[in-house]
Amino acid sequence: MESLYFLIPISMAFVALAIGLYFWAVKGGQYDDLELEGKRILFEQEAKPQAPQQPEDQA
């Protein structure tokens, strides 16, 4: 019974921390676009061709 006086505040602190981390992630935009990450892993992005580099004039 005496251990509950120790365990209940600790469990409440863990719950408060988890809720705080969840709201921090939502505010930071972590869950804005859930489909993009799955598509990015499955489909390779096509490489964009780079413009040819012109040689520098050597004077």
Buried (B, 14 or more C-beta within 10 A) or exposed (E): EEEEEEEEEEEEEEEEEEEEEEEEEEEEEEEEEEEEEEEEEEEEEEEEEEEEEEEEEEE
